[in-house]
Amino acid sequence: MLFGKAKITKEVYIDGMSCMHCAANVEKALSSLKGVSGVKVDLNGKKATVHLRQDIENATVKSTVEALGYTVTGIK
């Protein structure tokens, strides 16, 4: 879901997501970060596309996802 105007987009590559429940958990967690305007999780692509109104440190994004028990393999 995209709200407002996104200035930055990051693709977060994630291992360990296997179902829509996993995707919903990741989407909810990333959406709660300050500056995020929208998140779309692609289970098949093993990634989350994060739309940002302002830049967020990759370490913050990574720790948010990994706190859920998933592994971040890269952020572009």
N, CA, C and O atoms as a Tripos MOL2 file, in Angstrom:
@<TRIPOS>MOLECULE
protein
  304   303    76     0     0
PROTEIN
NO_CHARGES

@<TRIPOS>ATOM
      1 N           0.8410   -1.1690    0.0000 N.3       1 MET1
      2 CA          0.0000    0.0000    0.0000 C.3       1 MET1
      3 C           0.8890    1.2350    0.0000 C.2       1 MET1
      4 O           1.8530    1.2940    0.7630 O.2       1 MET1
      5 N           0.5920    2.2060   -0.8250 N.am      2 LEU2
      6 CA          1.4260    3.3870   -0.9500 C.3       2 LEU2
      7 C           0.6500    4.6110   -0.5080 C.2       2 LEU2
      8 O          -0.4320    4.8950   -1.0220 O.2       2 LEU2
      9 N           1.2110    5.3340    0.4510 N.am      3 PHE3
     10 CA          0.5870    6.5530    0.9560 C.3       3 PHE3
     11 C           1.5410    7.7120    0.7440 C.2       3 PHE3
     12 O           2.7520    7.5570    0.9040 O.2       3 PHE3
     13 N           1.0120    8.8660    0.3860 N.am      4 GLY4
     14 CA          1.8650   10.0200    0.1810 C.3       4 GLY4
     15 C           2.7760    9.8120   -1.0070 C.2       4 GLY4
     16 O           2.6130    8.8700   -1.7820 O.2       4 GLY4
     17 N           3.7360   10.7060   -1.1360 N.am      5 LYS5
     18 CA          4.6690   10.6020   -2.2460 C.3       5 LYS5
     19 C           5.9880   10.0130   -1.7610 C.2       5 LYS5
     20 O           6.6590   10.5780   -0.8970 O.2       5 LYS5
     21 N           6.3400    8.8850   -2.3230 N.am      6 ALA6
     22 CA          7.6000    8.2370   -1.9660 C.3       6 ALA6
     23 C           8.7350    8.9320   -2.6910 C.2       6 ALA6
     24 O           8.6510    9.1930   -3.8910 O.2       6 ALA6
     25 N           9.8000    9.2310   -1.9560 N.am      7 LYS7
     26 CA         10.9780    9.8450   -2.5520 C.3       7 LYS7
     27 C          12.0570    8.8090   -2.8240 C.2       7 LYS7
     28 O          12.8610    8.9500   -3.7450 O.2       7 LYS7
     29 N          12.0570    7.7650   -2.0040 N.am      8 ILE8
     30 CA         13.1040    6.7450   -2.0710 C.3       8 ILE8
     31 C          12.4370    5.3710   -2.0440 C.2       8 ILE8
     32 O          11.4370    5.1730   -1.3540 O.2       8 ILE8
     33 N          12.9890    4.4400   -2.7870 N.am      9 THR9
     34 CA         12.5010    3.0630   -2.7430 C.3       9 THR9
     35 C          13.6810    2.1490   -2.4440 C.2       9 THR9
     36 O          14.7460    2.2720   -3.0500 O.2       9 THR9
     37 N          13.4760    1.2250   -1.4960 N.am     10 LYS10
     38 CA         14.4970    0.2390   -1.1740 C.3      10 LYS10
     39 C          13.8970   -1.1380   -1.3720 C.2      10 LYS10
     40 O          12.7400   -1.3800   -1.0310 O.2      10 LYS10
     41 N          14.6960   -2.0410   -1.9280 N.am     11 GLU11
     42 CA         14.2970   -3.4390   -2.0400 C.3      11 GLU11
     43 C          15.0720   -4.2100   -0.9850 C.2      11 GLU11
     44 O          16.3020   -4.2000   -0.9570 O.2      11 GLU11
     45 N          14.3210   -4.8770   -0.1200 N.am     12 VAL12
     46 CA         14.9110   -5.6250    0.9850 C.3      12 VAL12
     47 C          14.7360   -7.1100    0.6710 C.2      12 VAL12
     48 O          13.6100   -7.6030    0.6020 O.2      12 VAL12
     49 N          15.8420   -7.8200    0.4820 N.am     13 TYR13
     50 CA         15.7940   -9.2360    0.1410 C.3      13 TYR13
     51 C          15.8030  -10.0450    1.4310 C.2      13 TYR13
     52 O          16.6780   -9.8690    2.2780 O.2      13 TYR13
     53 N          14.8080  -10.9440    1.5750 N.am     14 ILE14
     54 CA         14.5530  -11.6140    2.8440 C.3      14 ILE14
     55 C          14.4320  -13.1250    2.6500 C.2      14 ILE14
     56 O          13.6820  -13.5880    1.7900 O.2      14 ILE14
     57 N          15.1700  -13.8860    3.4500 N.am     15 ASP15
     58 CA         15.0330  -15.3450    3.4870 C.3      15 ASP15
     59 C          14.1990  -15.7250    4.6980 C.2      15 ASP15
     60 O          14.2880  -15.0920    5.7500 O.2      15 ASP15
     61 N          13.3910  -16.7590    4.5420 N.am     16 GLY16
     62 CA         12.6420  -17.2900    5.6610 C.3      16 GLY16
     63 C          11.1440  -17.0520    5.6040 C.2      16 GLY16
     64 O          10.3970  -17.6460    6.3810 O.2      16 GLY16
     65 N          10.6920  -16.1940    4.6980 N.am     17 MET17
     66 CA          9.2510  -15.9730    4.5520 C.3      17 MET17
     67 C           8.6760  -17.1140    3.7230 C.2      17 MET17
     68 O           9.2020  -17.4390    2.6590 O.2      17 MET17
     69 N           7.5810  -17.7310    4.2160 N.am     18 SER18
     70 CA          7.0310  -18.8690    3.4860 C.3      18 SER18
     71 C           5.5320  -18.7890    3.2380 C.2      18 SER18
     72 O           4.9850  -19.6220    2.5140 O.2      18 SER18
     73 N           4.8550  -17.8000    3.8260 N.am     19 CYS19
     74 CA          3.4010  -17.7400    3.6760 C.3      19 CYS19
     75 C           2.9110  -16.2990    3.7760 C.2      19 CYS19
     76 O           3.6890  -15.3820    4.0410 O.2      19 CYS19
     77 N           1.6330  -16.1150    3.5630 N.am     20 MET20
     78 CA          1.0520  -14.7740    3.6200 C.3      20 MET20
     79 C           1.1190  -14.1980    5.0360 C.2      20 MET20
     80 O           1.1850  -12.9800    5.2030 O.2      20 MET20
     81 N           1.1040  -15.0510    6.0460 N.am     21 HIS21
     82 CA          1.2390  -14.5830    7.4280 C.3      21 HIS21
     83 C           2.6250  -13.9620    7.6260 C.2      21 HIS21
     84 O           2.7560  -12.9110    8.2550 O.2      21 HIS21
     85 N           3.6450  -14.6100    7.0910 N.am     22 CYS22
     86 CA          5.0090  -14.0740    7.1500 C.3      22 CYS22
     87 C           5.0650  -12.7080    6.4540 C.2      22 CYS22
     88 O           5.6090  -11.7420    6.9900 O.2      22 CYS22
     89 N           4.4970  -12.6560    5.2660 N.am     23 ALA23
     90 CA          4.4950  -11.4170    4.4940 C.3      23 ALA23
     91 C           3.7840  -10.3040    5.2490 C.2      23 ALA23
     92 O           4.2500   -9.1650    5.2560 O.2      23 ALA23
     93 N           2.6580  -10.6200    5.8860 N.am     24 ALA24
     94 CA          1.8980   -9.6190    6.6400 C.3      24 ALA24
     95 C           2.7040   -9.1200    7.8360 C.2      24 ALA24
     96 O           2.6650   -7.9310    8.1520 O.2      24 ALA24
     97 N           3.4340  -10.0120    8.5040 N.am     25 ASN25
     98 CA          4.2660   -9.6040    9.6380 C.3      25 ASN25
     99 C           5.3640   -8.6400    9.2080 C.2      25 ASN25
    100 O           5.6110   -7.6330    9.8700 O.2      25 ASN25
    101 N           6.0180   -8.9530    8.1010 N.am     26 VAL26
    102 CA          7.0900   -8.0980    7.5850 C.3      26 VAL26
    103 C           6.5070   -6.7500    7.1590 C.2      26 VAL26
    104 O           7.0650   -5.7000    7.4750 O.2      26 VAL26
    105 N           5.3870   -6.7840    6.4430 N.am     27 GLU27
    106 CA          4.7550   -5.5420    5.9820 C.3      27 GLU27
    107 C           4.3760   -4.6530    7.1630 C.2      27 GLU27
    108 O           4.6320   -3.4490    7.1460 O.2      27 GLU27
    109 N           3.7800   -5.2350    8.1640 N.am     28 LYS28
    110 CA          3.3610   -4.4630    9.3410 C.3      28 LYS28
    111 C           4.5610   -3.8460   10.0620 C.2      28 LYS28
    112 O           4.5310   -2.6730   10.4370 O.2      28 LYS28
    113 N           5.6130   -4.6410   10.2530 N.am     29 ALA29
    114 CA          6.8000   -4.1510   10.9560 C.3      29 ALA29
    115 C           7.4860   -3.0170   10.1910 C.2      29 ALA29
    116 O           7.8430   -1.9960   10.7790 O.2      29 ALA29
    117 N           7.6680   -3.1970    8.8890 N.am     30 LEU30
    118 CA          8.3270   -2.1620    8.0960 C.3      30 LEU30
    119 C           7.4560   -0.9110    7.9720 C.2      30 LEU30
    120 O           7.9710    0.2070    7.9620 O.2      30 LEU30
    121 N           6.1490   -1.0960    7.8770 N.am     31 SER31
    122 CA          5.2370    0.0420    7.7710 C.3      31 SER31
    123 C           5.2460    0.9030    9.0280 C.2      31 SER31
    124 O           4.9160    2.0880    8.9750 O.2      31 SER31
    125 N           5.6220    0.3130   10.1560 N.am     32 SER32
    126 CA          5.6240    1.0520   11.4210 C.3      32 SER32
    127 C           6.8310    1.9790   11.5710 C.2      32 SER32
    128 O           6.8550    2.8210   12.4690 O.2      32 SER32
    129 N           7.8300    1.8320   10.7020 N.am     33 LEU33
    130 CA          9.0170    2.6790   10.7940 C.3      33 LEU33
    131 C           8.7020    4.1010   10.3370 C.2      33 LEU33
    132 O           7.9860    4.3080    9.3570 O.2      33 LEU33
    133 N           9.2440    5.0690   11.0560 N.am     34 LYS34
    134 CA          9.0430    6.4760   10.7060 C.3      34 LYS34
    135 C           9.6550    6.7650    9.3360 C.2      34 LYS34
    136 O          10.8060    6.4180    9.0730 O.2      34 LYS34
    137 N           8.8760    7.4000    8.4730 N.am     35 GLY35
    138 CA          9.3580    7.7470    7.1430 C.3      35 GLY35
    139 C           8.9030    6.7990    6.0520 C.2      35 GLY35
    140 O           9.0850    7.0860    4.8690 O.2      35 GLY35
    141 N           8.3110    5.6680    6.4300 N.am     36 VAL36
    142 CA          7.8380    4.6950    5.4440 C.3      36 VAL36
    143 C           6.4530    5.1110    4.9700 C.2      36 VAL36
    144 O           5.5600    5.3660    5.7780 O.2      36 VAL36
    145 N           6.2810    5.1780    3.6510 N.am     37 SER37
    146 CA          4.9770    5.5490    3.0940 C.3      37 SER37
    147 C           4.2330    4.3440    2.5420 C.2      37 SER37
    148 O           3.0390    4.4400    2.2580 O.2      37 SER37
    149 N           4.9130    3.2090    2.3830 N.am     38 GLY38
    150 CA          4.2440    2.0100    1.8900 C.3      38 GLY38
    151 C           5.2080    0.8470    1.7750 C.2      38 GLY38
    152 O           6.4150    1.0340    1.6200 O.2      38 GLY38
    153 N           4.6520   -0.3740    1.8550 N.am     39 VAL39
    154 CA          5.4530   -1.5970    1.7600 C.3      39 VAL39
    155 C           4.6840   -2.6060    0.9320 C.2      39 VAL39
    156 O           3.4770   -2.7740    1.1080 O.2      39 VAL39
    157 N           5.3900   -3.2870    0.0200 N.am     40 LYS40
    158 CA          4.7860   -4.3740   -0.7420 C.3      40 LYS40
    159 C           5.7250   -5.5680   -0.6440 C.2      40 LYS40
    160 O           6.8940   -5.4830   -1.0190 O.2      40 LYS40
    161 N           5.2060   -6.6750   -0.1400 N.am     41 VAL41
    162 CA          6.0140   -7.8800    0.0270 C.3      41 VAL41
    163 C           5.7260   -8.8470   -1.1150 C.2      41 VAL41
    164 O           4.5700   -9.1030   -1.4490 O.2      41 VAL41
    165 N           6.7870   -9.3780   -1.7060 N.am     42 ASP42
    166 CA          6.7020  -10.3470   -2.7920 C.3      42 ASP42
    167 C           7.2890  -11.6650   -2.2850 C.2      42 ASP42
    168 O           8.5080  -11.8290   -2.2300 O.2      42 ASP42
    169 N           6.4070  -12.6060   -1.9150 N.am     43 LEU43
    170 CA          6.8780  -13.9010   -1.3860 C.3      43 LEU43
    171 C           7.7220  -14.6580   -2.3990 C.2      43 LEU43
    172 O           8.7790  -15.1860   -2.0520 O.2      43 LEU43
    173 N           7.2690  -14.7180   -3.6460 N.am     44 ASN44
    174 CA          8.0030  -15.4560   -4.6780 C.3      44 ASN44
    175 C           9.3770  -14.8520   -4.9320 C.2      44 ASN44
    176 O          10.3500  -15.5760   -5.1430 O.2      44 ASN44
    177 N           9.4530  -13.5420   -4.9120 N.am     45 GLY45
    178 CA         10.7250  -12.8580   -5.1410 C.3      45 GLY45
    179 C          11.5730  -12.7500   -3.8890 C.2      45 GLY45
    180 O          12.7090  -12.2800   -3.9450 O.2      45 GLY45
    181 N          11.0250  -13.1870   -2.7450 N.am     46 LYS46
    182 CA         11.7120  -13.1240   -1.4590 C.3      46 LYS46
    183 C          12.2190  -11.7230   -1.1620 C.2      46 LYS46
    184 O          13.3780  -11.5270   -0.7960 O.2      46 LYS46
    185 N          11.3130  -10.7360   -1.3280 N.am     47 LYS47
    186 CA         11.7370   -9.3590   -1.0720 C.3      47 LYS47
    187 C          10.5510   -8.5050   -0.6320 C.2      47 LYS47
    188 O           9.3870   -8.8560   -0.8220 O.2      47 LYS47
    189 N          10.9010   -7.3770   -0.0430 N.am     48 ALA48
    190 CA          9.9180   -6.3570    0.3070 C.3      48 ALA48
    191 C          10.3760   -5.0630   -0.3500 C.2      48 ALA48
    192 O          11.5420   -4.6840   -0.2370 O.2      48 ALA48
    193 N           9.4640   -4.3870   -1.0340 N.am     49 THR49
    194 CA          9.7590   -3.0910   -1.6070 C.3      49 THR49
    195 C           9.2220   -2.0490   -0.6360 C.2      49 THR49
    196 O           8.0290   -2.0210   -0.3320 O.2      49 THR49
    197 N          10.1110   -1.1990   -0.1570 N.am     50 VAL50
    198 CA          9.7590   -0.2100    0.8530 C.3      50 VAL50
    199 C           9.8340    1.1690    0.2260 C.2      50 VAL50
    200 O          10.8810    1.5680   -0.2830 O.2      50 VAL50
    201 N           8.7280    1.8980    0.2610 N.am     51 HIS51
    202 CA          8.6550    3.2610   -0.2660 C.3      51 HIS51
    203 C           8.8050    4.2230    0.9070 C.2      51 HIS51
    204 O           8.0920    4.1230    1.9060 O.2      51 HIS51
    205 N           9.7480    5.1580    0.7700 N.am     52 LEU52
    206 CA         10.0940    6.0520    1.8750 C.3      52 LEU52
    207 C           9.8630    7.5200    1.5210 C.2      52 LEU52
    208 O          10.0980    7.9460    0.3900 O.2      52 LEU52
    209 N           9.4030    8.2780    2.5040 N.am     53 ARG53
    210 CA          9.3100    9.7290    2.3690 C.3      53 ARG53
    211 C          10.6440   10.3670    2.7380 C.2      53 ARG53
    212 O          10.9690   11.4620    2.2800 O.2      53 ARG53
    213 N          11.4070    9.6710    3.5660 N.am     54 GLN54
    214 CA         12.7390   10.1220    3.9720 C.3      54 GLN54
    215 C          13.6120    8.8830    4.1200 C.2      54 GLN54
    216 O          13.1160    7.7800    4.3460 O.2      54 GLN54
    217 N          14.9180    9.0850    3.9900 N.am     55 ASP55
    218 CA         15.8080    7.9310    4.0420 C.3      55 ASP55
    219 C          15.8430    7.3380    5.4450 C.2      55 ASP55
    220 O          15.7930    8.0600    6.4410 O.2      55 ASP55
    221 N          15.9290    6.0300    5.5050 N.am     56 ILE56
    222 CA         16.0810    5.2820    6.7480 C.3      56 ILE56
    223 C          17.3480    4.4530    6.5920 C.2      56 ILE56
    224 O          17.6000    3.8890    5.5270 O.2      56 ILE56
    225 N          18.1360    4.3810    7.6410 N.am     57 GLU57
    226 CA         19.3670    3.5950    7.6050 C.3      57 GLU57
    227 C          19.0530    2.1330    7.2790 C.2      57 GLU57
    228 O          18.0840    1.5700    7.7870 O.2      57 GLU57
    229 N          19.8700    1.5350    6.4400 N.am     58 ASN58
    230 CA         19.6920    0.1240    6.1070 C.3      58 ASN58
    231 C          19.7540   -0.7560    7.3560 C.2      58 ASN58
    232 O          19.0590   -1.7680    7.4420 O.2      58 ASN58
    233 N          20.5860   -0.3700    8.3200 N.am     59 ALA59
    234 CA         20.7070   -1.1490    9.5560 C.3      59 ALA59
    235 C          19.3770   -1.1870   10.3140 C.2      59 ALA59
    236 O          19.0390   -2.2040   10.9200 O.2      59 ALA59
    237 N          18.6310   -0.0950   10.2820 N.am     60 THR60
    238 CA         17.3250   -0.0420   10.9480 C.3      60 THR60
    239 C          16.3420   -0.9710   10.2600 C.2      60 THR60
    240 O          15.5980   -1.7010   10.9160 O.2      60 THR60
    241 N          16.3420   -0.9390    8.9300 N.am     61 VAL61
    242 CA         15.4580   -1.8120    8.1600 C.3      61 VAL61
    243 C          15.8150   -3.2670    8.4310 C.2      61 VAL61
    244 O          14.9380   -4.0950    8.6790 O.2      61 VAL61
    245 N          17.1020   -3.5680    8.3830 N.am     62 LYS62
    246 CA         17.5760   -4.9430    8.6010 C.3      62 LYS62
    247 C          17.2020   -5.4440    9.9920 C.2      62 LYS62
    248 O          16.6880   -6.5540   10.1300 O.2      62 LYS62
    249 N          17.4490   -4.6480   11.0100 N.am     63 SER63
    250 CA         17.1660   -5.0970   12.3810 C.3      63 SER63
    251 C          15.6720   -5.2780   12.6130 C.2      63 SER63
    252 O          15.2660   -6.1490   13.3820 O.2      63 SER63
    253 N          14.8490   -4.4620   11.9520 N.am     64 THR64
    254 CA         13.3950   -4.5930   12.0780 C.3      64 THR64
    255 C          12.9270   -5.9290   11.5260 C.2      64 THR64
    256 O          12.1100   -6.6060   12.1500 O.2      64 THR64
    257 N          13.4350   -6.3150   10.3620 N.am     65 VAL65
    258 CA         13.0500   -7.5880    9.7400 C.3      65 VAL65
    259 C          13.6310   -8.7630   10.5200 C.2      65 VAL65
    260 O          12.9410   -9.7560   10.7520 O.2      65 VAL65
    261 N          14.8880   -8.6560   10.9210 N.am     66 GLU66
    262 CA         15.5410   -9.7750   11.6050 C.3      66 GLU66
    263 C          14.9760  -10.0010   13.0100 C.2      66 GLU66
    264 O          15.0770  -11.1070   13.5410 O.2      66 GLU66
    265 N          14.3870   -8.9750   13.6140 N.am     67 ALA67
    266 CA         13.7340   -9.1330   14.9130 C.3      67 ALA67
    267 C          12.5240  -10.0640   14.8130 C.2      67 ALA67
    268 O          12.0740  -10.6130   15.8190 O.2      67 ALA67
    269 N          11.9980  -10.2390   13.5980 N.am     68 LEU68
    270 CA         10.8720  -11.1370   13.3560 C.3      68 LEU68
    271 C          11.3200  -12.5790   13.1170 C.2      68 LEU68
    272 O          10.4910  -13.4850   13.0260 O.2      68 LEU68
    273 N          12.6310  -12.7870   13.0170 N.am     69 GLY69
    274 CA         13.1490  -14.1350   12.8120 C.3      69 GLY69
    275 C          13.5170  -14.4550   11.3770 C.2      69 GLY69
    276 O          13.8160  -15.6060   11.0600 O.2      69 GLY69
    277 N          13.5020  -13.4580   10.5020 N.am     70 TYR70
    278 CA         13.8720  -13.6620    9.1000 C.3      70 TYR70
    279 C          15.2940  -13.1570    8.8890 C.2      70 TYR70
    280 O          15.8390  -12.4490    9.7360 O.2      70 TYR70
    281 N          15.8910  -13.5200    7.7590 N.am     71 THR71
    282 CA         17.2580  -13.1000    7.4420 C.3      71 THR71
    283 C          17.2400  -12.1550    6.2690 C.2      71 THR71
    284 O          16.6930  -12.4770    5.2140 O.2      71 THR71
    285 N          17.8380  -10.9770    6.4430 N.am     72 VAL72
    286 CA         17.9780  -10.0250    5.3460 C.3      72 VAL72
    287 C          19.2590  -10.3700    4.6110 C.2      72 VAL72
    288 O          20.3410  -10.3790    5.1990 O.2      72 VAL72
    289 N          19.1310  -10.6570    3.3100 N.am     73 THR73
    290 CA         20.3050  -11.0480    2.5160 C.3      73 THR73
    291 C          20.8630   -9.8870    1.7110 C.2      73 THR73
    292 O          21.9570   -9.9850    1.1560 O.2      73 THR73
    293 N          20.1240   -8.7940    1.6440 N.am     74 GLY74
    294 CA         20.6080   -7.6230    0.9180 C.3      74 GLY74
    295 C          19.5740   -6.5230    0.8810 C.2      74 GLY74
    296 O          18.3750   -6.7650    1.0220 O.2      74 GLY74
    297 N          20.0580   -5.3080    0.6890 N.am     75 ILE75
    298 CA         19.1810   -4.1450    0.5300 C.3      75 ILE75
    299 C          19.7370   -3.3150   -0.6170 C.2      75 ILE75
    300 O          20.9140   -2.9520   -0.6320 O.2      75 ILE75
    301 N          18.8630   -3.0200   -1.5810 N.am     76 LYS76
    302 CA         19.2770   -2.1860   -2.7310 C.3      76 LYS76
    303 C          18.4440   -0.9280   -2.7320 C.2      76 LYS76
    304 O          18.6140   -0.0760   -3.6050 O.2      76 LYS76
@<TRIPOS>BOND
     1     1     2 1
     2     2     3 1
     3     3     4 2
     4     3     5 am
     5     5     6 1
     6     6     7 1
     7     7     8 2
     8     7     9 am
     9     9    10 1
    10    10    11 1
    11    11    12 2
    12    11    13 am
    13    13    14 1
    14    14    15 1
    15    15    16 2
    16    15    17 am
    17    17    18 1
    18    18    19 1
    19    19    20 2
    20    19    21 am
    21    21    22 1
    22    22    23 1
    23    23    24 2
    24    23    25 am
    25    25    26 1
    26    26    27 1
    27    27    28 2
    28    27    29 am
    29    29    30 1
    30    30    31 1
    31    31    32 2
    32    31    33 am
    33    33    34 1
    34    34    35 1
    35    35    36 2
    36    35    37 am
    37    37    38 1
    38    38    39 1
    39    39    40 2
    40    39    41 am
    41    41    42 1
    42    42    43 1
    43    43    44 2
    44    43    45 am
    45    45    46 1
    46    46    47 1
    47    47    48 2
    48    47    49 am
    49    49    50 1
    50    50    51 1
    51    51    52 2
    52    51    53 am
    53    53    54 1
    54    54    55 1
    55    55    56 2
    56    55    57 am
    57    57    58 1
    58    58    59 1
    59    59    60 2
    60    59    61 am
    61    61    62 1
    62    62    63 1
    63    63    64 2
    64    63    65 am
    65    65    66 1
    66    66    67 1
    67    67    68 2
    68    67    69 am
    69    69    70 1
    70    70    71 1
    71    71    72 2
    72    71    73 am
    73    73    74 1
    74    74    75 1
    75    75    76 2
    76    75    77 am
    77    77    78 1
    78    78    79 1
    79    79    80 2
    80    79    81 am
    81    81    82 1
    82    82    83 1
    83    83    84 2
    84    83    85 am
    85    85    86 1
    86    86    87 1
    87    87    88 2
    88    87    89 am
    89    89    90 1
    90    90    91 1
    91    91    92 2
    92    91    93 am
    93    93    94 1
    94    94    95 1
    95    95    96 2
    96    95    97 am
    97    97    98 1
    98    98    99 1
    99    99   100 2
   100    99   101 am
   101   101   102 1
   102   102   103 1
   103   103   104 2
   104   103   105 am
   105   105   106 1
   106   106   107 1
   107   107   108 2
   108   107   109 am
   109   109   110 1
   110   110   111 1
   111   111   112 2
   112   111   113 am
   113   113   114 1
   114   114   115 1
   115   115   116 2
   116   115   117 am
   117   117   118 1
   118   118   119 1
   119   119   120 2
   120   119   121 am
   121   121   122 1
   122   122   123 1
   123   123   124 2
   124   123   125 am
   125   125   126 1
   126   126   127 1
   127   127   128 2
   128   127   129 am
   129   129   130 1
   130   130   131 1
   131   131   132 2
   132   131   133 am
   133   133   134 1
   134   134   135 1
   135   135   136 2
   136   135   137 am
   137   137   138 1
   138   138   139 1
   139   139   140 2
   140   139   141 am
   141   141   142 1
   142   142   143 1
   143   143   144 2
   144   143   145 am
   145   145   146 1
   146   146   147 1
   147   147   148 2
   148   147   149 am
   149   149   150 1
   150   150   151 1
   151   151   152 2
   152   151   153 am
   153   153   154 1
   154   154   155 1
   155   155   156 2
   156   155   157 am
   157   157   158 1
   158   158   159 1
   159   159   160 2
   160   159   161 am
   161   161   162 1
   162   162   163 1
   163   163   164 2
   164   163   165 am
   165   165   166 1
   166   166   167 1
   167   167   168 2
   168   167   169 am
   169   169   170 1
   170   170   171 1
   171   171   172 2
   172   171   173 am
   173   173   174 1
   174   174   175 1
   175   175   176 2
   176   175   177 am
   177   177   178 1
   178   178   179 1
   179   179   180 2
   180   179   181 am
   181   181   182 1
   182   182   183 1
   183   183   184 2
   184   183   185 am
   185   185   186 1
   186   186   187 1
   187   187   188 2
   188   187   189 am
   189   189   190 1
   190   190   191 1
   191   191   192 2
   192   191   193 am
   193   193   194 1
   194   194   195 1
   195   195   196 2
   196   195   197 am
   197   197   198 1
   198   198   199 1
   199   199   200 2
   200   199   201 am
   201   201   202 1
   202   202   203 1
   203   203   204 2
   204   203   205 am
   205   205   206 1
   206   206   207 1
   207   207   208 2
   208   207   209 am
   209   209   210 1
   210   210   211 1
   211   211   212 2
   212   211   213 am
   213   213   214 1
   214   214   215 1
   215   215   216 2
   216   215   217 am
   217   217   218 1
   218   218   219 1
   219   219   220 2
   220   219   221 am
   221   221   222 1
   222   222   223 1
   223   223   224 2
   224   223   225 am
   225   225   226 1
   226   226   227 1
   227   227   228 2
   228   227   229 am
   229   229   230 1
   230   230   231 1
   231   231   232 2
   232   231   233 am
   233   233   234 1
   234   234   235 1
   235   235   236 2
   236   235   237 am
   237   237   238 1
   238   238   239 1
   239   239   240 2
   240   239   241 am
   241   241   242 1
   242   242   243 1
   243   243   244 2
   244   243   245 am
   245   245   246 1
   246   246   247 1
   247   247   248 2
   248   247   249 am
   249   249   250 1
   250   250   251 1
   251   251   252 2
   252   251   253 am
   253   253   254 1
   254   254   255 1
   255   255   256 2
   256   255   257 am
   257   257   258 1
   258   258   259 1
   259   259   260 2
   260   259   261 am
   261   261   262 1
   262   262   263 1
   263   263   264 2
   264   263   265 am
   265   265   266 1
   266   266   267 1
   267   267   268 2
   268   267   269 am
   269   269   270 1
   270   270   271 1
   271   271   272 2
   272   271   273 am
   273   273   274 1
   274   274   275 1
   275   275   276 2
   276   275   277 am
   277   277   278 1
   278   278   279 1
   279   279   280 2
   280   279   281 am
   281   281   282 1
   282   282   283 1
   283   283   284 2
   284   283   285 am
   285   285   286 1
   286   286   287 1
   287   287   288 2
   288   287   289 am
   289   289   290 1
   290   290   291 1
   291   291   292 2
   292   291   293 am
   293   293   294 1
   294   294   295 1
   295   295   296 2
   296   295   297 am
   297   297   298 1
   298   298   299 1
   299   299   300 2
   300   299   301 am
   301   301   302 1
   302   302   303 1
   303   303   304 2
@<TRIPOS>SUBSTRUCTURE
     1 MET1         2 RESIDUE 1 A MET
     2 LEU2         6 RESIDUE 1 A LEU
     3 PHE3        10 RESIDUE 1 A PHE
     4 GLY4        14 RESIDUE 1 A GLY
     5 LYS5        18 RESIDUE 1 A LYS
     6 ALA6        22 RESIDUE 1 A ALA
     7 LYS7        26 RESIDUE 1 A LYS
     8 ILE8        30 RESIDUE 1 A ILE
     9 THR9        34 RESIDUE 1 A THR
    10 LYS10       38 RESIDUE 1 A LYS
    11 GLU11       42 RESIDUE 1 A GLU
    12 VAL12       46 RESIDUE 1 A VAL
    13 TYR13       50 RESIDUE 1 A TYR
    14 ILE14       54 RESIDUE 1 A ILE
    15 ASP15       58 RESIDUE 1 A ASP
    16 GLY16       62 RESIDUE 1 A GLY
    17 MET17       66 RESIDUE 1 A MET
    18 SER18       70 RESIDUE 1 A SER
    19 CYS19       74 RESIDUE 1 A CYS
    20 MET20       78 RESIDUE 1 A MET
    21 HIS21       82 RESIDUE 1 A HIS
    22 CYS22       86 RESIDUE 1 A CYS
    23 ALA23       90 RESIDUE 1 A ALA
    24 ALA24       94 RESIDUE 1 A ALA
    25 ASN25       98 RESIDUE 1 A ASN
    26 VAL26      102 RESIDUE 1 A VAL
    27 GLU27      106 RESIDUE 1 A GLU
    28 LYS28      110 RESIDUE 1 A LYS
    29 ALA29      114 RESIDUE 1 A ALA
    30 LEU30      118 RESIDUE 1 A LEU
    31 SER31      122 RESIDUE 1 A SER
    32 SER32      126 RESIDUE 1 A SER
    33 LEU33      130 RESIDUE 1 A LEU
    34 LYS34      134 RESIDUE 1 A LYS
    35 GLY35      138 RESIDUE 1 A GLY
    36 VAL36      142 RESIDUE 1 A VAL
    37 SER37      146 RESIDUE 1 A SER
    38 GLY38      150 RESIDUE 1 A GLY
    39 VAL39      154 RESIDUE 1 A VAL
    40 LYS40      158 RESIDUE 1 A LYS
    41 VAL41      162 RESIDUE 1 A VAL
    42 ASP42      166 RESIDUE 1 A ASP
    43 LEU43      170 RESIDUE 1 A LEU
    44 ASN44      174 RESIDUE 1 A ASN
    45 GLY45      178 RESIDUE 1 A GLY
    46 LYS46      182 RESIDUE 1 A LYS
    47 LYS47      186 RESIDUE 1 A LYS
    48 ALA48      190 RESIDUE 1 A ALA
    49 THR49      194 RESIDUE 1 A THR
    50 VAL50      198 RESIDUE 1 A VAL
    51 HIS51      202 RESIDUE 1 A HIS
    52 LEU52      206 RESIDUE 1 A LEU
    53 ARG53      210 RESIDUE 1 A ARG
    54 GLN54      214 RESIDUE 1 A GLN
    55 ASP55      218 RESIDUE 1 A ASP
    56 ILE56      222 RESIDUE 1 A ILE
    57 GLU57      226 RESIDUE 1 A GLU
    58 ASN58      230 RESIDUE 1 A ASN
    59 ALA59      234 RESIDUE 1 A ALA
    60 THR60      238 RESIDUE 1 A THR
    61 VAL61      242 RESIDUE 1 A VAL
    62 LYS62      246 RESIDUE 1 A LYS
    63 SER63      250 RESIDUE 1 A SER
    64 THR64      254 RESIDUE 1 A THR
    65 VAL65      258 RESIDUE 1 A VAL
    66 GLU66      262 RESIDUE 1 A GLU
    67 ALA67      266 RESIDUE 1 A ALA
    68 LEU68      270 RESIDUE 1 A LEU
    69 GLY69      274 RESIDUE 1 A GLY
    70 TYR70      278 RESIDUE 1 A TYR
    71 THR71      282 RESIDUE 1 A THR
    72 VAL72      286 RESIDUE 1 A VAL
    73 THR73      290 RESIDUE 1 A THR
    74 GLY74      294 RESIDUE 1 A GLY
    75 ILE75      298 RESIDUE 1 A ILE
    76 LYS76      302 RESIDUE 1 A LYS
